[in-house]
């Protein structure tokens, strides 16, 4: 049993204010950089205190799931402001240019920050990055994601996939082919954020060539996980879109009902959809749930 | 056949003047702010502003001064809309902080839960519902009475709709227990109970009291209504619960920046809804012309043509996200296109949405051109009808 927190973490009120001030010309880029550093230090401390198994950098400088990769690539650019699923938050949709897709240079430490311990990195899934561009997912996998993965030193890379669970199983074959193109580097997990995975689970989601599969259990029923599921299950048991704080024992009891051997407890998507003080408490409860479950297993 | 005439109106918010913003934020009021108050008083031919101007000049703002400034910004907003020539007016929501926050501040059962990112370095505050929501009493009646005493024009009062309040809030009450691993039916049931409680316990009592005070037109604002397509039917149910039993002569629904095809056929179940006020100009070309190819932004009007029993259309003819001031001739062509498609009796004229993100100068010019363009459309259609007789 593991626990960790992929995805974009919320900014502290101090960082919110600093970035607002920067936009209004009331502070300097250096001052904002320093606040980013303080936010990262605090996030690391919170994860360590919660006892999470793998550390994350919270993607604090990522404007959205795609932007740094789009800005570092040829052949793709940030497009129109687009609503993210059914939230009140927005992202710049990946848009093709006339050039062939190609990652210019792997992301630097601003976007993949050094961490004092074993770590995860979150990147968009190839299906999500290609979504709406007209490009095959395998093309962006090969030309953009693969060079980025080869430059990473991570225990696990979580590929975040917000679209597929809402579109049905039609895209599974395309995703399968794209994930094959990513093999040979760090261990990969595909996380279906904020969506009901039932149809995908019924149609071979567990056969994808990745180490782990992430499922949102605030949208998916526990019994939808097929018998014999033999991958690492990234169980989305903390609701990143709700301010309500989870009961660690309730999570532990829920996990017991999942008939899966290898489980990692995770939020069901980016924690940036709650404020930072709430996210911090959710991380603590994620760790507490893992501890509670581990005690029950040992007993 | 009687002459074609279109009614013109605003949708909701206007920007707040700098002298108001700074006074309420406790920031110093500068000479330029005072000059701005004087300039607009002159432009709008507002009498009796001496006390306001003197108060702003002194810059010592206590409780009484804030009240005076609050009243005057409301009067300026009303006067701006009147002076632009609109038939139906309000005050640009000058007294309201923001459409979501205005409700949350007046309702029980919600607690603030901090800041969430909208995009890039833009953020918004979000509250959580922690118990059954309710209000102590109506909170928009004084605002309405103040304006009713100061205008002869028809007033249309905007109310943030239940779906938008619910969708922009966290739920720590209705769906809290058993959320982990819940079935879709359980989640939908919790959401519906939340929606109907907001409609019946927050929106309806406030709107009913405003109608009792004399208002004859309530507008429910639901920018979020199509956010989750499968919830549009329950959003319609919540609209009906919000206006049930309220004897307003008119009820209307404002929606914007949405896929309107998701509204059909569900909006046919809206109870006695006079009109849907929708945004179109944002999607449209700036070229003149009254053919479909000239008016790509108005393609959703075909949904209304297919459904003759749908509510009327409040036609958005001003893009609220740009300083481009639509020429009267462009407004004319947008109206003529809609009127020829649906029949003029199903069309009225308004901006896409509230103009709060535009300066007063830009908002005024846009609205004045909207009125002028409306008159041009009436002339064109009446001329065409006369020619065909």
Interface residues (C-beta under 8 A of the other chain):
Chain A: X10 X11 X13 X16 X19 X20 X22 X23 X63 X64 X81 X83 X86 X88 X89 X90 X91 X92 X196 X217 X218 X221 X222 X237 X239 X242 X243 X244 X246 X250 X251 X254 X257 X272 X273 X274 X275 X276 X277 X278
Chain B: X113 X114 X115 X116 X117 X118 X119 X120 X121 X123 X124 X126 X128 X167 X168 X170 X171 X172 X176 X179 X180 X181 X182 X183 X184 X224 X227 X228
